[in-house]
Amino acid sequence: MAPGGVTIETPFSTEQEGLAARPLPDAPATVRVYLPAIDRATADEAIRRTRERLGHLTAFGLRPIGELDVRAVHEEDWATAWQEHFPVMRVGRRIVIRPTWREYDPKPSDVVLSLDPGMAFGTGLHPTTRLCLEAIERWADAGLVDGASTLDVGSGSGILSVAAGLFGARSLRAVDTDPVAVAASQENARRNEVSIVATRGTLPVEGGPFDLVLANLVAGLLVELALELSTAVRPSDGGPGSGGRLLASGIFVGREPEVRRAFAAAGLRVVARDEASDWVSLELERPRR
């Protein structure tokens, strides 16, 4: 019996830039058993019996069994412990990300985004998300966001589409293959009083082409979706800056040439670039052919 619960941690390696995992069946697994220490005598007896029975298992010629390691851990609310490491953050000049459990007294020029990411990606802590938010603010300063139709591909927590909505974007669409992310996008849109249609899925998306397309993914997915992303962006009418914009982020600096080639082949032209902590974001447009 393990009143505190049992976990079995099987080893794995990551693939597809961390988007997938491959089990390693020949590597040892770790079994963790949690016992309440308030009754020390009972806990000590359970440890003694476990060590004895593990010794018996070796007689069956099974895979090697490691030594039993015993240590005390302090009980805490693991579901919310991460929140203490998520502060109020300023991104760019005006964007302020306020976790829903923290107080903040905004300045008159602040654009405050109230956020609870839950289990979805997108807190503003990662350089790729910050690059995107800074780009959205620049677009807003240039008059590209107010009234713009917007698509957020791989929306995660919805942080980017919500930010665009707070700057005045309209017809906001958000898609993600993870239902947890879709729910997080819907909830964060509601708490920020932004209207977003968030659905589970990927490209192509009905309703395009869009004035602004946000794609904070990874290099491999950007390459794979290059043509669909290009099609989603409103083409220019011939003049510079007259078309829509694609913001592509999540590109590790070493993968940038590959992403640029894929976008060029899809008819997209890079108009701006930014970099932070070995991560790159690209702003692109689709000239009319």
N, C-alpha and C positions, 0 to 999 in steps of 0.2 A: 504494500500500500504506500502511496506517495501523496499525502494530502495537499502538498504544494504544487503538484503537477510534474509531468515528465516531458522532456523535449528530446527529439532525435535529430541531430544535425548531420546530414549527409554532405560530404565534400562535393564541390562542383567547380567547374571553370566557366568563365563568362565568354560569350561569343557575341558577334554582331554589335560591337561597341557597347557591351553591357546590357543589350536588350534581351538576350537569351542566355540560358544556362545549360551546361551539359554535365550530367552526373558523372562522377568518377567512381565506378563500382569497385575498383581495386584499392582505393584509398580507405583508410579507417574512418568510421563514423564515430561521433561523440554522443553519448547518452547522458543527459543531465537529469537528476532527480532532486526535487526540492522538498525538504522536510522542515516542519516548524521546529525551531530550536528552544521554544519556551519550556518544553519538557525535555531537558537535556538527557536524562537517563534513557528515555524511549528513543531519542535520536541516536544516541551512542549504540544502543542495542541494534537498531536498524542498520547502522554502518557496519557493525561487527558481522551481522548475518550476511550482508551484501558482499563483504570482502571474502567471507568463507565460501559462499556459493559461486562467486566468480572463479575462485580457485578450483572448485569442482568441475567447472565447465572446461577447463584446460585438459582434463582427462579424455575428452571426446575428440581431441585432435582438430578442433575448430580453428578458425583464423586466430592469430595472436590477439590476446586481450591485454590491454594496457593496465597500468597500476590505477587503483582507485584513488582519486584525488578528492579531498574533503576540504572545503573552506566555507567560511561564514559570509553571507551576503545580506546586506541591509534591505529590508522590504521597502518598496516605494511604488508609486503609481506609474508603472512603465508606460501606460497609454498616454500620459501627459507630461512625463519627465522632460521630453525634448523641448517643451514650450519655453523653458527658462533660457534656452540658447537662441531664441528667436526674438530679437529686440525690435523696437520701432526703428525703421531704416529710412533714410533719405536717399533717393536715387535721382541723379541729375540735379536740376535746380529746384524743381517744384514737386516732384512725385514723392509722397511719403507712404510707406507701407506700414500700416498699423495692424499688428495681430489683434484679433478680436478680444483677447483677454488682457490687453494693455490699454492704458489711458494715454491720450495725447492731446495737447492744446494746440490746434493748428494755427499757422500764420495765414494772413489774408490771401496770399498767393499760392498756398499749398493745394495740391490735388491729392487728397487722402484716400487711399485704397484700403478698406478694411478687409482683412484676409484671414481665413482659416483653411490652410491647404489640406488638412486631414492627411490621407495617405497618398495624395496626388502630388506630382512634381510641380514645382513652381512656388517658391517662397520669396524670391528676390535675393537669396543668399548666393546662388550660383552665378558665376560670371556671365554665363550665356543669357540668363534671364535679365540681369542688369543691363547687358548690352542692348537687349531688345527694348527694355523700358526707356533707356536713354534715347534710342532711335525714335520711338513713338513720341517722346517729348519734342525732339527736333522736328519731326513731321508736323506736330501740332503748331510749333512756332512758325513753320513755313506755310501754314494754312492748308495742309494736306489731310488733316484728320476730321475736322468739323464737317459733318454731313456725309462722310465717306462710307460707302458700303465696305464691310470688313469680314474677312474669313480668317479664323484662327485654327490652324491645322496642328493636331497634337496638343490640344489646349491645356492638358494637365489641370491645375487648379483653376484655370480661367483667368489668371493674373494679367495676361497680355490683352485679351479681349475686353476685360473689365477696364483696364487702364485706357484703352482706346475709347471705350464708351464714356468714360469720365471726361475725356477731351472732346466729346461731341460726335463720335462716330455713330452711324446709324446702320440699320439692317445687319446687325451683328450675328454672325454664324460661328459656331465652334464645333469641331469634330475631334473625337479621340476614340481609339479602339478599346480603351479601358473604361468599363462602366463606372468605376469608382471616380475616375477623372470627370466623366460627364456629370455625375451627381455633384462633385465639388464645384465645377464650373457653374452649374445652375444655382447652387446655394450662395456662392460668392457674388454672382450677378444680383441675386435677390437682396442680399444684405447691403450692396452698394447702389441699389435702386437703378440698375442698368438692365435693359432688356436684351437678352441674348437667347438665341435658339441654339441649344447645345444638344447634340445627338451623338450616338455611338456610330463610328464609321471612319472612313478615310476618303481620299479623293477618288473620283471626281465628286463635286458637291453641286447640287442644283442651285440656281439663282445667280450664277456668275455670268460674265466675269466680274471681279470685284475691284474696287478702287485700291484696297489695301489687303495684302495677304501676309499673314504672320506664320512663320514656320520655324519654331524653336525645336528642332529635332536632333539628329546626329548625321554625320557626313554620309554614311551609307544609305540612310533613308532619303536624304536630300537628292543623292544621285539617282536612286531608284524612282523617285517621284518628280524628277526634274521636268519632264514633259507635262505632267498633270498640273504642276505648280505654275508653269508658264501659261497653260491654257486658262488657269483660274484668274490670272492678272489681266485687267483691262488694258488692251494695247493702246499705244500712243496714236495720235492722229497725224504724226509726222514731225511735230515740233518737240524740242527737248522739254522734258518734264510734263508733257501733256497727257501722259498715260498713267496707269496705276503703278503701284510699287509692291515689290515682294521683299520682305525682310526674312532672310535665312540665317539662322544661328544654330549653335551646337556643333560648330565645325572646329575640330582640333587643328591647330595651325599646320601640322604636317599633312592633313588631308585637303587643305584648301585648293591646291592645283587640280585635284581630281574633281572637286565640286564645281570649280569654275569651268572646267571643260564640259561637264555634263550640262550646266546651265547654258553655256554658249551654244552647244549643239541643239538645245531646246529653244533657241531664239531669244535668250535673255541677255541683257547687257548690264554689267556691274557699273553702278553710278556712285557708290560710296562703300567704304570698308572701315571697320573698327576692330580693335583687338584688346583683350584683357586676359591676363594670366594664361597665355597660350591658347585661348579660345578666340575665334574669329566670327564676326557677323558681317553679312554682305547685304547691301541694298541694291536691288535690280529693277529694271524696267523692261517691257516687251515692246520694242519698236514694231510698228506695222510694216509688214513686208509688201 
